[in-house]
């Protein structure tokens, strides 16, 4: 399932007094806070550090009754509400056992930074810490599946009876017209007649990515997650270019399940998802933006959004609907829910969210009149 977002704010009054009375290795529990999905959390603050007295340490604990898988980011703000620093754990997903050990940072922020008046971190003497959570529920987003035999992939690797040759960079990649005409009509048309047997030049795509395209065309093979994390944008761009919808949607789903969006990449992902018509990815990135819009708009990367007034307006409307503990709902149905309904009815699942809504509404009208 798509990750659910929440922003929790913990406040420790009279931090100077806490720091003066606490010993190294001694922690203070915050109040319990619930995210918008009902999960309870608390943090253990070490004013004089869990290890070194030079640092303030923090640990996040699941204070509820259900185990939770989540990613987290700790955000330290100044008294004006601006981000002073933010730290996560290498964007890793952690399993928080109910009442079990917490996860955190032994070196969240130096004590000297907090007490430096130039940083203006303490708000009326209080230390305010935000925890941005991405709660990940087990489940499966819509990934088109098929039953093409393994032998089809073996056919792709067999160059003996290939009848089309592609020139991709310095490499030659072979293929078969019949397969492409059935499974990749856009790519088939891209080649034209090609009766002279000369290689068809493929520009702006690497041989590695083009082979991934063909392996899906022949055997509906989806790349490994690591490949998708490294090359996801290039795969989606090529799949979109050549009309390989199933691969495009499958890669998009893996990226969303992997929670690739972070504060310094959200603008880039939003622009990319919007340009390649990836509404599921755009939905997640929009949710992330809505949960931290004030911080993101101050980042250098937000210039990308300001270059697209239509997209920025759309995002600000969503941000205005959200509160600290809300998450982007995306309307009455999520993109994944609509895709599943459309797929079950034998209808197309590609297109923007608006297109999916329109397609589903038209289908509902037809069902009522039949």
C-alpha positions, 0 to 999 in steps of 0.5 A: 500500500502507499505510505501514509504520512504524518508530522508529529511535534514534540515539545520539551519545556525549559530545555536549559533546566532539563539539560542542567539536571540530566546526566549523560545517558539519562533520558526524558520521555515526551508525551504520547502523540497519535498520528492521523492513523491511530498509531501512538508514538513518544520520544526519549530525549537525552539532553546530555546525550546517550553517549557523548555529552556534546550532543543531544540524542533522541529515540522514537518509540512505538507507544501503541499496541500494534507493530508498525513499519515506518521511515522517520525524519527528525526535524529541529526548528528554530523559534521562527519555525524554520528548519535548522537541521533534519536527520533520518536513518539513510531513508531506511524502513524500520520495524517498530515493535509495540512497546519495543526498542526505539530508533533514533540518532545519538547525534541529533544536534550539538548542545552548543548549537541549541544554546547559541543565541544566533541559532534562535532554536529555543522557543520561549525556553522550549526545544521543539522537535518534529518527527516526519513519519511515513507509515508503510502498510504491507500490501500490493499496489496494482502491478499488471501481471501476465502469463507469457512463457519463459520461452519468449524471453529465450526467443529474445536472446536467440538472434538466429531468426531475428528480423529487426536490428536496433542500433542503440549507442554502440550496441546492436539489439535484435528483435522480431516484428511479429512480437512487437506488432502484438505487444508493442504497437507503438514501438512497431510503428516507430520502426516503419517499414524498414525493408532494407534490413538496416539497423533502426537507430534508437536515440536518447536511450541506453542499450541497458534500458532498451533491453529492459523495454524488450524483456517486458515486451517479450516476457512481461519481466519487471526489473529488480527493485535495485535496478528500478531504484537506480534507473527508474526515471529512465525506464519510465521515460522509455516506457512512456515514449514507446507506449509500454504502459504495463512496465511504466505502471509497474516501475511507478508502483515499485518507486511508490512502495519504496518511498523514494520521495524525500524533502530534497527530492520531492520537487524533482519527483513532482515535476517528473511525475507530472511530465510523464503522467505518473499519477500514483507517484505524483499522488505520493509526492503531493502528499509529502509536499502537503505535509511539509510545504513550508519547509520545501518551498524554502529549499533550493529545489523548489525553483523547479516547482516555481517554473511550473505555475499550474503544478505549484498552484495545484500543490498549494491547494492541497497543502492548504487542505492539510494539517500537521497530522493529515495526509493527502487523500487524493479525493474519494478514491486513490489512484491505485483504487481507481486503477484496480477498478478500471483493470477489473472492468477491462479498461485502460489504467494509464493516464492522469488522475483526472483521466482515470476519474473521467474513465471510471465515471463514464464506465459507471454511467454505462453500467447504470444504463445497461 
